[in-house]
């Protein structure tokens, strides 16, 4: 996955083209949100964006435009490093704690389900995480949270596989945060 000299020209070219595509898509989606065009993917069960969601998302897109682009660049720069650290031995060490993988996956699904419920009933304008708010504003009430949680889960697993000694602490901490977020979303939905 690295762009080392040993990687073929075609592979490096494909990675570069994919990266440019992702950057241009990110810019395009941010511009859509800044102009008030929300929810690129809207399913029949998704509702229309509220005025509060449009205004909040426009502000978030303006405030976090640069941060979003820096995040994409950082992922592009760090991905080869993490990928290169995954060895058969690291994989064995990672899977020795497979119960943590299952707990993290369960916590991620719980947080995703509660976030979907919250967004469909209350709205994305109340989301505390600007990245998830922007993804949901750009992609939709259903696709946005799925993409956001998928990125979080995939990043955690990749880091865990690259640094298996860190995996237990990482998995427990992230699972605690995800379960807490799911509990908080559920509490908000049931108490108001």
FENFEN-V132566 format. One record per residue. N is the residue number from 0. SS is DSSP state (hx for helix, st for strand, lp for the rest). PHI is phi in degrees with one decimal (999 if undefined). OMEGA is omega in whole degrees, -180 to 180 (999 if undefined). Layout:
# FENFEN-V132566
n:N ss:SS phi:PHI omega:OMEGA
n:N ss:SS phi:PHI omega:OMEGA
This chain:
# FENFEN-V132566
n:0 ss:lp phi:999 omega:-178
n:1 ss:lp phi:-79.9 omega:178
n:2 ss:lp phi:-97.1 omega:178
n:3 ss:lp phi:-71.4 omega:-179
n:4 ss:lp phi:-56.1 omega:-179
n:5 ss:lp phi:-70.6 omega:179
n:6 ss:lp phi:-68.7 omega:-178
n:7 ss:lp phi:-66.5 omega:179
n:8 ss:hx phi:-58.5 omega:-178
n:9 ss:hx phi:-64.1 omega:180
n:10 ss:hx phi:-67.1 omega:178
n:11 ss:hx phi:-63.3 omega:178
n:12 ss:hx phi:-64.0 omega:179
n:13 ss:hx phi:-61.1 omega:178
n:14 ss:hx phi:-63.3 omega:180
n:15 ss:hx phi:-65.8 omega:179
n:16 ss:hx phi:-63.7 omega:179
n:17 ss:hx phi:-62.9 omega:179
n:18 ss:hx phi:-62.8 omega:178
n:19 ss:hx phi:-61.5 omega:178
n:20 ss:hx phi:-60.1 omega:-180
n:21 ss:hx phi:-65.1 omega:179
n:22 ss:hx phi:-62.7 omega:-179
n:23 ss:hx phi:-63.8 omega:177
n:24 ss:hx phi:-65.4 omega:178
n:25 ss:hx phi:-61.2 omega:179
n:26 ss:hx phi:-61.4 omega:-180
n:27 ss:hx phi:-60.7 omega:-180
n:28 ss:hx phi:-65.7 omega:177
n:29 ss:hx phi:-62.4 omega:178
n:30 ss:hx phi:-63.5 omega:177
n:31 ss:hx phi:-59.0 omega:-178
n:32 ss:hx phi:-65.7 omega:178
n:33 ss:hx phi:-58.1 omega:-179
n:34 ss:lp phi:-86.6 omega:177
n:35 ss:lp phi:91.8 omega:178
n:36 ss:lp phi:-92.3 omega:-178
n:37 ss:lp phi:-107.0 omega:170
n:38 ss:lp phi:61.2 omega:178
n:39 ss:lp phi:-55.8 omega:179
n:40 ss:lp phi:-108.4 omega:-178
n:41 ss:lp phi:-121.0 omega:180
n:42 ss:lp phi:-88.0 omega:-177
n:43 ss:lp phi:-62.9 omega:180
n:44 ss:lp phi:-87.4 omega:177
n:45 ss:lp phi:-82.4 omega:177
n:46 ss:lp phi:-91.1 omega:177
n:47 ss:lp phi:-75.5 omega:178
n:48 ss:lp phi:-68.5 omega:177
n:49 ss:lp phi:-85.0 omega:176
n:50 ss:hx phi:-57.3 omega:179
n:51 ss:hx phi:-64.4 omega:179
n:52 ss:hx phi:-66.4 omega:180
n:53 ss:hx phi:-63.5 omega:-179
n:54 ss:hx phi:-63.9 omega:-180
n:55 ss:hx phi:-62.8 omega:-179
n:56 ss:hx phi:-69.8 omega:176
n:57 ss:hx phi:-61.1 omega:178
n:58 ss:hx phi:-63.1 omega:-180
n:59 ss:hx phi:-62.4 omega:180
n:60 ss:hx phi:-64.1 omega:178
n:61 ss:hx phi:-71.8 omega:-177
n:62 ss:hx phi:-67.4 omega:-171
n:63 ss:lp phi:-107.8 omega:180
n:64 ss:hx phi:-55.0 omega:-179
n:65 ss:hx phi:-65.0 omega:179
n:66 ss:hx phi:-61.0 omega:179
n:67 ss:hx phi:-64.0 omega:179
n:68 ss:hx phi:-68.2 omega:177
n:69 ss:hx phi:-62.9 omega:178
n:70 ss:hx phi:-61.9 omega:179
n:71 ss:hx phi:-62.7 omega:178
n:72 ss:hx phi:-62.1 omega:-179
n:73 ss:hx phi:-63.7 omega:178
n:74 ss:hx phi:-61.4 omega:180
n:75 ss:hx phi:-61.1 omega:-179
n:76 ss:hx phi:-75.0 omega:-175
n:77 ss:hx phi:-85.9 omega:-177
n:78 ss:hx phi:-55.1 omega:179
n:79 ss:hx phi:-61.7 omega:179
n:80 ss:hx phi:-62.8 omega:-179
n:81 ss:hx phi:-65.0 omega:-178
n:82 ss:hx phi:-60.8 omega:-177
n:83 ss:hx phi:-69.3 omega:-180
n:84 ss:lp phi:-84.8 omega:-179
n:85 ss:lp phi:-81.5 omega:180
n:86 ss:lp phi:-117.8 omega:176
n:87 ss:hx phi:-56.3 omega:179
n:88 ss:hx phi:-65.5 omega:178
n:89 ss:hx phi:-62.3 omega:178
n:90 ss:hx phi:-62.4 omega:178
n:91 ss:hx phi:-62.8 omega:179
n:92 ss:hx phi:-62.9 omega:179
n:93 ss:hx phi:-60.6 omega:-175
n:94 ss:hx phi:-75.8 omega:173
n:95 ss:lp phi:-64.2 omega:177
n:96 ss:lp phi:-109.4 omega:-175
n:97 ss:hx phi:-64.1 omega:176
n:98 ss:hx phi:-60.9 omega:177
n:99 ss:hx phi:-67.1 omega:176
n:100 ss:hx phi:-60.8 omega:-179
n:101 ss:hx phi:-66.2 omega:179
n:102 ss:hx phi:-65.1 omega:178
n:103 ss:hx phi:-61.5 omega:180
n:104 ss:hx phi:-63.3 omega:178
n:105 ss:hx phi:-63.4 omega:178
n:106 ss:hx phi:-63.4 omega:179
n:107 ss:hx phi:-63.5 omega:180
n:108 ss:hx phi:-65.7 omega:178
n:109 ss:hx phi:-62.6 omega:179
n:110 ss:hx phi:-64.3 omega:178
n:111 ss:hx phi:-61.3 omega:-178
n:112 ss:hx phi:-61.8 omega:-179
n:113 ss:hx phi:-69.4 omega:178
n:114 ss:hx phi:-67.8 omega:177
n:115 ss:hx phi:-59.5 omega:179
n:116 ss:hx phi:-59.3 omega:-179
n:117 ss:hx phi:-60.9 omega:-178
n:118 ss:hx phi:-63.9 omega:-178
n:119 ss:hx phi:-71.0 omega:-178
n:120 ss:hx phi:-98.4 omega:-173
n:121 ss:lp phi:-96.7 omega:178
n:122 ss:lp phi:122.2 omega:-178
n:123 ss:hx phi:-80.8 omega:-179
n:124 ss:hx phi:-67.8 omega:179
n:125 ss:hx phi:-95.7 omega:-180
n:126 ss:lp phi:-67.0 omega:-178
n:127 ss:lp phi:-85.6 omega:-177
n:128 ss:lp phi:-92.6 omega:-175
n:129 ss:hx phi:-62.1 omega:179
n:130 ss:hx phi:-65.0 omega:179
n:131 ss:hx phi:-69.4 omega:177
n:132 ss:hx phi:-62.9 omega:-179
n:133 ss:hx phi:-66.3 omega:178
n:134 ss:hx phi:-59.8 omega:-179
n:135 ss:hx phi:-70.4 omega:176
n:136 ss:hx phi:-64.0 omega:-178
n:137 ss:hx phi:-75.4 omega:-171
n:138 ss:hx phi:-96.6 omega:179
n:139 ss:lp phi:130.3 omega:-177
n:140 ss:lp phi:-64.8 omega:180
n:141 ss:lp phi:-102.3 omega:-175
n:142 ss:hx phi:-68.0 omega:-178
n:143 ss:hx phi:-58.9 omega:178
n:144 ss:hx phi:-62.6 omega:178
n:145 ss:hx phi:-63.6 omega:179
n:146 ss:hx phi:-64.4 omega:-179
n:147 ss:hx phi:-62.3 omega:179
n:148 ss:hx phi:-67.3 omega:177
n:149 ss:hx phi:-63.5 omega:178
n:150 ss:hx phi:-65.9 omega:179
n:151 ss:hx phi:-61.1 omega:-178
n:152 ss:hx phi:-62.0 omega:-180
n:153 ss:hx phi:-62.5 omega:178
n:154 ss:hx phi:-63.8 omega:179
n:155 ss:hx phi:-63.7 omega:179
n:156 ss:hx phi:-66.4 omega:179
n:157 ss:hx phi:-61.3 omega:178
n:158 ss:hx phi:-63.6 omega:178
n:159 ss:hx phi:-62.3 omega:178
n:160 ss:hx phi:-73.2 omega:179
n:161 ss:hx phi:-75.2 omega:-179
n:162 ss:lp phi:-129.2 omega:-174
n:163 ss:hx phi:-62.2 omega:178
n:164 ss:hx phi:-69.0 omega:178
n:165 ss:hx phi:-84.0 omega:-171
n:166 ss:hx phi:-54.5 omega:-179
n:167 ss:hx phi:-57.8 omega:-180
n:168 ss:hx phi:-64.8 omega:-180
n:169 ss:hx phi:-64.1 omega:-178
n:170 ss:hx phi:-65.5 omega:-180
n:171 ss:hx phi:-66.4 omega:-180
n:172 ss:hx phi:-63.6 omega:-180
n:173 ss:hx phi:-64.2 omega:179
n:174 ss:hx phi:-61.8 omega:179
n:175 ss:hx phi:-61.9 omega:178
n:176 ss:hx phi:-63.9 omega:-178
n:177 ss:hx phi:-66.2 omega:177
n:178 ss:hx phi:-64.0 omega:178
n:179 ss:hx phi:-63.9 omega:178
n:180 ss:hx phi:-63.6 omega:178
n:181 ss:hx phi:-63.5 omega:178
n:182 ss:hx phi:-64.9 omega:180
n:183 ss:hx phi:-63.6 omega:178
n:184 ss:hx phi:-59.5 omega:-180
n:185 ss:hx phi:-64.7 omega:178
n:186 ss:hx phi:-59.9 omega:179
n:187 ss:hx phi:-60.3 omega:-177
n:188 ss:hx phi:-69.7 omega:-176
n:189 ss:hx phi:-85.4 omega:-176
n:190 ss:hx phi:-93.4 omega:-177
n:191 ss:lp phi:-119.7 omega:999
